Amino acid sequence: MTDRVEIIARTERRRKYSDAEKAAILAQADQEGVSVRDVARRHEIAESLIYNWRSARRQATAIASEPLEFIPYGSIVTSQPAPTSPVPAPQAKAAPSCTPMPEELVRPHPGARPGAIDIDLPSGVRLSTDSYVNEKALARVLRALRDIS
């Protein structure tokens, strides 16, 4: 019998794994007759990390298999943006004014909405947005409008 004492001093650290490294570790863990505990110990990682990677892989596969769906909501009306007036040349400095400048004068292109999109729904509702819209948020709004109509 050998008298052996093992001291485990853990230093918490986060390691980054490439997709190839994750795939290789998951391939080892997926082999028949191999336990996740053995693979985790071999790579000096927590078992839960392998289970989390498996879960993420399942979710990614499920999302990738869902078909993309276009939601038709009538016709798209294209219109030209309102012409912008040239910015007047600065005049001689006058005494500072206490009144704030209107928002139209502060914007770089007053009145223009880059990539304006107007959607007229059959219910009479008009949805207006521009190129700055968050695509996921717009998709949620269109789904909600579809569900209530």
C-alpha positions as CSV (number, residue, x, y, z in Angstrom):
1,M,0.0,0.0,0.0
2,T,1.4,3.4,-0.9
3,D,0.8,6.4,1.2
4,R,-0.2,9.0,-1.3
5,V,-1.8,12.3,-0.7
6,E,-3.3,14.2,-3.5
7,I,-3.9,17.9,-3.0
8,I,-6.2,19.6,-5.5
9,A,-5.7,23.3,-5.6
10,R,-8.2,24.7,-8.0
11,T,-7.7,28.0,-9.7
12,E,-10.8,29.2,-11.4
13,R,-10.2,30.2,-15.0
14,R,-12.2,30.4,-18.1
15,R,-10.8,28.8,-21.2
16,K,-12.0,29.4,-24.7
17,Y,-12.6,26.4,-26.9
18,S,-12.9,26.6,-30.7
19,D,-15.7,25.0,-32.4
20,A,-13.3,22.3,-33.7
21,E,-12.2,21.5,-30.1
22,K,-15.7,21.3,-28.8
23,A,-16.7,19.0,-31.7
24,A,-13.7,16.7,-31.0
25,I,-14.5,16.5,-27.3
26,L,-18.2,15.9,-28.0
27,A,-17.3,13.2,-30.5
28,Q,-15.3,11.4,-27.8
29,A,-18.1,11.7,-25.3
30,D,-20.6,10.4,-27.9
31,Q,-18.7,7.2,-28.5
32,E,-20.4,4.1,-27.2
33,G,-19.0,2.8,-24.0
34,V,-17.3,6.1,-23.1
35,S,-18.5,8.0,-20.1
36,V,-18.8,11.8,-20.0
37,R,-16.9,11.7,-16.7
38,D,-13.9,10.0,-18.3
39,V,-13.8,12.5,-21.2
40,A,-14.1,15.4,-18.8
41,R,-11.3,14.1,-16.6
42,R,-9.1,13.5,-19.6
43,H,-9.5,17.1,-20.8
44,E,-9.6,18.6,-17.3
45,I,-13.0,20.2,-17.7
46,A,-16.2,20.0,-15.8
47,E,-18.7,17.3,-16.9
48,S,-21.4,20.0,-16.9
49,L,-19.5,21.8,-19.7
50,I,-19.9,18.7,-22.0
51,Y,-23.6,18.5,-21.2
52,N,-24.0,22.2,-21.9
53,W,-22.3,21.8,-25.3
54,R,-24.5,18.8,-26.1
55,S,-27.6,20.9,-25.2
56,A,-26.4,23.8,-27.3
57,R,-25.7,21.5,-30.2
58,R,-29.3,20.1,-30.0
59,Q,-30.8,23.6,-29.9
60,A,-28.7,24.7,-32.9
61,T,-29.8,21.6,-34.9
62,A,-33.4,22.3,-34.0
63,I,-33.2,25.9,-35.0
64,A,-31.4,25.1,-38.3
65,S,-34.0,22.6,-39.2
66,E,-36.9,25.1,-38.9
67,P,-38.0,26.5,-42.2
68,L,-37.8,30.3,-42.7
69,E,-41.2,31.8,-43.2
70,F,-42.1,35.0,-45.0
71,I,-45.2,36.7,-43.6
72,P,-47.0,38.6,-46.5
73,Y,-48.8,41.7,-45.3
74,G,-49.9,43.4,-48.5
75,S,-48.1,45.6,-50.9
76,I,-45.0,47.7,-50.2
77,V,-45.3,51.3,-51.2
78,T,-42.0,52.8,-52.4
79,S,-41.6,56.5,-52.1
80,Q,-38.8,58.9,-52.5
81,P,-37.4,60.6,-49.4
82,A,-38.3,64.2,-49.0
83,P,-35.7,66.4,-50.6
84,T,-33.4,67.9,-48.1
85,S,-32.7,71.6,-48.2
86,P,-29.1,72.7,-48.3
87,V,-27.7,73.8,-44.9
88,P,-27.3,77.6,-44.9
89,A,-23.9,79.0,-44.5
90,P,-23.1,80.1,-40.9
91,Q,-23.7,83.7,-40.3
92,A,-21.7,86.0,-38.0
93,K,-21.9,85.0,-34.4
94,A,-24.8,86.5,-32.5
95,A,-25.4,86.5,-28.9
96,P,-26.1,82.9,-27.6
97,S,-29.8,82.1,-27.6
98,C,-31.4,80.5,-24.6
99,T,-34.0,78.7,-26.7
100,P,-33.1,75.2,-27.8
101,M,-32.8,74.4,-31.5
102,P,-35.6,72.4,-33.1
103,E,-34.8,68.7,-33.6
104,E,-35.2,69.0,-37.4
105,L,-32.2,71.4,-37.5
106,V,-30.0,69.1,-35.4
107,R,-30.4,65.9,-37.4
108,P,-27.8,65.4,-40.2
109,H,-30.6,64.9,-42.9
110,P,-33.8,66.6,-41.7
111,G,-36.9,64.9,-42.8
112,A,-35.1,62.0,-44.5
113,R,-35.7,58.4,-43.3
114,P,-33.1,56.2,-44.8
115,G,-34.6,53.0,-46.1
116,A,-38.2,54.0,-45.2
117,I,-40.6,51.1,-45.1
118,D,-44.4,51.6,-44.9
119,I,-46.6,48.5,-44.6
120,D,-50.4,49.0,-45.0
121,L,-52.2,46.1,-43.5
122,P,-55.7,45.0,-44.7
123,S,-57.1,46.0,-41.3
124,G,-56.2,49.6,-42.1
125,V,-53.2,49.7,-39.7
126,R,-50.1,51.3,-41.2
127,L,-46.7,50.2,-39.9
128,S,-43.8,52.5,-40.7
129,T,-40.2,51.9,-40.0
130,D,-36.8,52.6,-41.4
131,S,-33.5,50.8,-42.0
132,Y,-32.5,51.2,-38.3
133,V,-35.2,48.8,-37.2
134,N,-34.2,45.7,-35.2
135,E,-35.1,42.8,-37.4
136,K,-36.1,40.4,-34.6
137,A,-38.3,43.1,-33.0
138,L,-40.0,43.8,-36.4
139,A,-40.6,40.0,-36.9
140,R,-42.2,39.8,-33.4
141,V,-44.5,42.8,-34.2
142,L,-45.5,41.3,-37.5
143,R,-46.3,37.9,-35.9
144,A,-48.4,39.7,-33.2
145,L,-50.3,41.6,-35.8
146,R,-50.9,38.4,-37.8
147,D,-52.2,36.6,-34.7
148,I,-54.7,39.4,-33.8
149,S,-56.0,39.8,-37.4
